Amino acid sequence: KLTTQINIDGDEYLWDDFAFASREGLVPAVNRITDAAEIDRKGLQQPFASIDFDFRLNGDTAAAPTTEVERKRASA
């Protein structure tokens, strides 16, 4: 299982995260794209925002202890 959280700069609740404690390293730069050629290349009609991510996952290791936490989740 993978649980991830992405914090977006400018979000009014960015620093109110009680569960996972937001920190600078979890807030990626938001690139505002206004170049007409780039907008057209993406097939869009107006400026857009882009965020670059670099996710790296490690393979499962049989000898590694489990770090999965089982807890009740709120039902929707």
N, C-alpha and C positions, 0 to 999 in steps of 0.2 A: 504494500500500500504506500501511496505517496500523499502526503499532505503538504501543501505549499501555500504560501501567502505572498501576495504581491501588493506592495503599498505604492500608491500613485501620488506623486508630489502634487500639492495643491488641494488634496482631499481634506475637507474640513474636519474629518475624524482621524486623520493620519496619526496623531500622537495620543489618541484616546484608546488605543488597543490594549485592553486589560489582560488578554490571554497570552499573547506572544511577544509583547513588548517591542514595538517598532524601534528601529535604530537606523541611522544614516545608511548603513550598508545594505539595507533592504529597500531603499527608495531609489529606483532607477531614474536616470535622466529622461525626460520626455522631450522628444525632438518634434518641433512644429514644422511641418512641411508645407511651404507656400510656393515652391517653384512650380510654375505651370507645366513644364515638361515632365516633372516627376509625378505630378497629379494626373496628367494624361496617361503616363506609362502605367499607372496603377488602375486606370479605367475609372477614375473618380471625377467628380465635377467640382470639388471644392477642396480647400486646404484640409490636411488631416494631421493627426499626431501619430508618432511611431515610438516604440520602446524596443531597444535591443536587449535580449536576454541571452545568457549563456548557462543553460542548465546542464549539470553533469551528474550522472547517476552511476553509482557503483554497483557492480554485479552482486548477487546474493552469494553469501559464503556459508556453507553448511556448518562450519565450526563456530561461527559468530553467534553470540547470545542474541536473543530477540530483544528488540527495543520497542516493540509495538505495545502501545498502551490501550487497553480496552476500557472504555468508559461510555456511559449512557449518553446518547445524543438527543437533542430536542427533536420531536417529530414535527414535520411540517403540516 
